[in-house]
Amino acid sequence: MEIKLNGKWTEFPDGATVADVLDASGGQRPGIAVAVDGVVVRRGDWSTTAVPKGAGVDVLTAVQGG
């Protein structure tokens, strides 16, 4: 299946979870947040939240500053 990961269409196996997507794109790092189709997914739910075909997945990195 294809999903749109940070604006780029990317192929993943059917049934891939948020954790699978993160592992394939550089790993689960501290200081990141993930949204699927605009809805933030809690870190504790990453391994059980399936990403639907055609979904938009945004991986966001927290930055500090002012």
C-alpha positions in Angstrom: 0.0 0.0 0.0 1.1 3.6 -0.5 0.9 6.3 2.2 2.0 9.9 2.0 4.9 10.2 4.5 5.8 13.8 5.2 4.5 14.7 1.8 6.2 11.9 -0.2 4.3 8.8 -1.5 6.0 5.8 0.0 5.2 2.0 -0.2 4.6 0.0 3.0 3.2 -3.5 3.5 -0.6 -3.8 4.2 -1.3 -3.5 7.9 1.8 -1.4 8.7 1.5 0.4 12.0 2.8 3.8 13.0 5.8 2.1 14.7 6.5 0.2 11.4 6.5 3.4 9.5 8.8 5.1 12.0 11.2 2.1 12.0 11.5 2.2 8.2 12.1 6.0 8.2 14.8 6.2 10.7 13.5 4.8 14.0 11.5 5.9 16.9 13.4 8.9 18.4 12.7 11.0 21.4 11.1 14.4 20.7 8.9 13.4 17.8 5.2 13.4 17.3 3.2 11.5 14.7 -0.1 12.5 13.1 -2.1 10.2 10.8 -4.5 12.2 8.5 -4.1 15.2 10.8 -4.8 13.4 14.1 -2.0 13.0 16.6 -1.3 9.4 17.6 -0.2 8.9 21.2 3.3 7.4 21.5 1.8 4.5 23.5 -0.4 3.6 20.6 2.2 3.6 17.8 2.6 -0.2 17.8 -1.1 -0.9 17.7 -2.3 1.9 15.3 -2.6 0.6 11.7 -2.0 3.2 9.0 -4.7 3.0 6.3 -3.9 2.9 2.6 -3.5 6.4 1.2 -3.2 8.0 4.6 -1.1 11.1 5.2 1.5 10.5 7.9 3.4 13.4 9.3 6.4 12.9 11.6 7.2 16.1 13.4 10.3 16.9 15.5 10.0 19.2 18.5 12.4 22.1 18.5 13.3 24.4 21.3 13.7 28.1 20.9 11.9 31.4 21.0 
